[in-house]
Amino acid sequence: MRSDFAGPNRQVSANPPPSTARSTPDEALIEKIASGNRLAMQVLFTRHQARIFRFVLRLVRDRELAEDLTSDVFLTVWRQAHRFEARAAATTWLLAIARYTALAELRRRARSPGDDAGTEASDPADNPEALFETKRRGEILRKCLTRLSREHREIIDLVYYHEKSVQEVAAIVGIPGNTVKTRMFYARRRLSELLQAEGVAGALS
C-alpha cells in the first residue's frame, strides 16, 4: 500500500463510528475533514470505499492496483478537503479525484513498458441454480464492457453503476454535456451490439 488508508478489503478501525457520525451528510463530513477530523475521514472512507474501488477497478482492470489507488484517492481527499466548494455533490467530487488518480497511474505505466496491468478478477462464488442466468448475463456484460474504449466504458460506468446525471458526468470527466450525450449514444450502441453478439438482448433497456 502506498498510503495510510486501507483498501476495500482491509479494516480502517476496529471500532465502528458512532451512529450520529454515520448519518452526517457527506458535505458536512468533508468540512470536518478539512479541519483535521479523523473520525469524519473514517466515516467518509467507510461510506464510499466500495464505490470508489469499483470505479477505479473498471478503469485499471487490476484488483491490487485498484486497492492501492483507492487508498490514494482518500489520501488526496484528506489533503485537499479544504478545496471542496460543495458546488457539486460530494460523490461527484470523489469520482473526479478517483478518475484523475487512475488515469495518472495508467499514463505513468504506459511510460514504463515493464509494468503491465492485470486482468479484472471474476466472481469465484457458485450461485444457486435459480440465479445462474442472472450470473451468466452479468458475466457477459462485464466481458463486453472491457471491450469498449476507455472513454465509452467510463461513461457507461458513471451513468449506470453510479447513476450520475449528464451534468455530473461532465463535471467528473471534464467535457461538455453534449459530448457526454454523444459518447453515451455511441457507447450504448456499441455495447448493445456486443451483447447481442453474445446472445443477450435488452440489457440496457
Secondary structure as UniProt FT lines:
FT   TURN            8..9
FT   HELIX           19..22
FT   HELIX           26..34
FT   TURN            35..36
FT   HELIX           38..60
FT   HELIX           63..80
FT   HELIX           81..83
FT   HELIX           90..110
FT   TURN            113..114
FT   HELIX           129..131
FT   HELIX           132..146
FT   HELIX           150..156
FT   HELIX           157..161
FT   HELIX           166..173
FT   HELIX           177..197
FT   TURN            198..199
FT   TURN            203..204
//
